[in-house]
Amino acid sequence: MMRHVLVVSLVAAAVGLLASGAWAGEPLVVKAGDGKFIPAAASEWAPAGEGAFRFVLKSGLSAQAVAKELAPKLTPVQVEAPDDMTLVFRLAGLAEAELLARLSTLQLGGDAAMGDALAALGDLGSAGAPAMGDLSSAGSIRASKGFELPGSGDRKDSKANLVGEVIGLEPCQPMPLLHLKVVAAPAEGEHQAAFRVGATVAVRGYYKLTEDRKLDTGDERTQINLKAKDIKLGDRVYGKPFSREGDEWILETIEKQ
């Protein structure tokens, strides 16, 4: 399954480059006239622990391809792509202003990226990947992962859920960090192998930021996850793992069982 998703992401990225070159020459962030950094190829970013920052890419980009391009240019900063839409930059003592300044000077794409895209397309046939006629699946996978929120019943019954008992709380902003004892591990999904019953994990809910770095309270996932402030020790909660930031797991939504 993970191989199929990765192949679909490569196809989406390659087709986007070949068809429009939409992100060629654009950095993740740009510096505005007032000296503040604003999103460009990235849609948002936020701290992800000490010396780490998480960036969400705009639709049509491949996090794996961007990470591959940026990693050698940002040494010794570590560049990770935990999923097809997310980048995590990590280095002990890394300051946000320093990272943004460096990223604003690094334009994405160009001849090298185009070559990678063509190579990826050329390799698909031998990898048992979907043919060009299957490209419609690429948009649906990316959209469902990034933007579509299942109904409350579908969220609760999802086999991709992590279920845990709250055994610790850290009052972070904008929502708490929860320490869970795993009661039920995901039965499916790309992160199912990362959890086991009885283990202890730290989780928090996903939240979205506006372009001026304020909490987007109009985002439905963010609205649900802000209610995590009402969760208490002993509560049992569930949610679908979305990505990992250091020792913390991000759940698409966190809700009481």
N, C-alpha and C positions, 0 to 999 in steps of 0.2 A: 504493500500500500504506500509506504513512504517513498519507494522508488518511483511509483507511478506519479505521486504528487510532485516529486522533484522534476521528473521529465516534463510534466505539464507546465511547471513553472519556467523551465528552460525554453519550452516552445513559446510561451506567452512573452517572455522577455525578448527572445530572438525576433519574433514577429513584430513586436512593438518597435524595436530598433530598425528593422528593415523597412517597415511601412512608413514610419513617421519621424524617427530619430528624435522623439519627444524629449528625452532627457539628455541627449548628447550636448555637452558643453555647459550643463547646469550643475552647480554644486548642491550639496544637501541643504545648506543655508546661505543666506546672503546678508551683508551688512547694510542696513538702511541708513538714510541720511542723518538720522538722530543718533547713530552709533549703536543701535540695538540690532540684534540678529533676528531675522525672520525666516520662516520656512521657504524652501525652494523645492528641491526634489524630495525633501522630507516633508511630511504633513505635520509632524509634531515631535517633541522630544521631552524627556523628563529624567530626573536623577533615578538611578537604579542601584543605590547603595553607595558605599564609600569608594570614590574614584571610578564610578561607572555611570554611564548614561545610555538610555534606551531611545532609539529613533524609530518612528513608524514611517515607512516609505509611502509615497503616493501610488495610487493604482497604476499598474502597468510596469512597475519596476520589479526586478528580481533581487532580493536581499543577498542571495548567494553570489550573484554576479558582481554586485556593488562591493561586497566584502572582499572578494578576490581582487578587485581593482584597487581598493583603498588600503588594504593591509600593508603592502610594501612601502606605501607612501607615508604611513603614520607610525612606523616603527619608532619606539618600542610599545606604542599603544596596541593592545590586542583588539582585533575586530572580529566579532562573532555574528552569525546569522542564525538565531534559534528557530526561525521559521521564514517563510518566503516573503514576509512583509516587514520584518523587524531586524534592526541592527543594534548591537550592544558594543560600546567602546569602553575598554577597561584598562586602567593603569593606576597603581598606587599613587595617591597624591594628585591625580588628574583633576584640574579645575575646569569648570564648565566654560568660562570665558576663553581659556587657552584652547580647549577642544574646538569651540565654535569658530575661533579665529583661524585655526588650521583648516577646518573643513570648508570654510568659505572661500579658500584659495584653490581648492581641488575640484576641478570640473570633471564631471562624470562623462563616460562615453568616449566617442572618438574612434579612430581607426582600430585600436586594440580591442575595444569592446565590440565593434562590428565584426571583427575577425572571430572573436569568441562566439558571437551569436551564430555566425555562419557555420562554425565548427560544430556547435551544439546541434544545429539542424541536420548537419551532415552525418552525425553519429546516431541519430534517432533510429534509423532503420535497423541497425545491427543490435540495438538495445532492446528490441521488442516493444518499442514505444508506440503510442497511437500515431496513426498516419495524419497527414495534413488535413484530411477531411474531418478529423476528430477535434479540431481546435475549439469548437464551441464549448467543450468541457472546461477549457482553461479559465474563461471568464467566470463560469459558475462556481468553480472551486475557490477562486480568489475572492469573489463577491461574498460567498457564504461564510468564508472565514473572517473577512474583514468587516462586513457591514450588516448582514442579515441576522436578526435576533429571533430565535425560535420562540414560540408561545410558551407560557408558563408550564403547561402540562408536558410539552416536549422537552423543556429544559430539565424538569424534575425526573423524567423517565429516561433520559439519555444514558446509554450504556458507556459513554465516554466520561461520565461524571466521576469525580473523586468525592468520597463521602468521609467526613471526619468529625471527631468529637473535639470541641475547643478545650484545650488544656492550658493555653496561655494567650495573653493579649498584650500587645504593645500599642499604646495610643498615638500612632503616627498620623500625619496629615497627607492627603485629605481623608484617608480612611485607615483603620487600624490594620496592623500586621497580626495575623492569627497563627497560633501554633496548634496544629491538629495532630491527633492520634488517628491514623488511617483506619477507618472501620470497613470501607469497601474501596478497592482499587478500581480504576477504569478497566472495563472489559473490552474496550476497543478504543481506537484513536491513536494518533502518532506518539503520544506520551505514555501509553499504558504500561510499558515496561519499566518506567521510572518509579513506580509506586508499589508498595507491598503492604498488606494488612499488618497492623501493629507498629508500623514505622511512624516516626514523628516528622512532620514537614511544616515549613513556614509558608503561608500563602497570604495574598491580598487580592483585592478585586481590581480589574482593569479600570482605568479612568482616562478620559480624553481631555486634551487641552486645546484651547482656542489658539489662533495665530499669535495673540499677544500674551500667551503663556498663562491664561487664566483657565480655571476649571470649566469645562463645557457642561453645564448643568442641564442643557437641552438634549444631551446624548442619552439614549434610553439605558444602555449598559451602565453608564456612569450613575444615573439616577438609582438604579437597583443596587449598585455596589456601595453607594453612600449610606445605605441603610445598615451596612455592616457595623456602624457605630452603636447599633442597638443590640448587637450580639454579645452574649455573656458566657462566662465560663460554664462548661457543661452542655452548652447547646450543641446540637448536631447540625452540620451544614453540608452543602453539596455545591459542586460547580465543575465546569469543564476546564482542565488545564490548557492554558493558551501559550505561554512561553516561560522561560526560566531566566532570572536575573540573579546571578551569583547563587546564594543559598535560598533565595525566595522564588516561589512559584506564583505566576500570575494566572488567576482564573478569569474566564470571560465574565462570569457572574458568580457571586457568592450569596446563597440564600439559605434560610433555615429550612430544615427538613420537616 
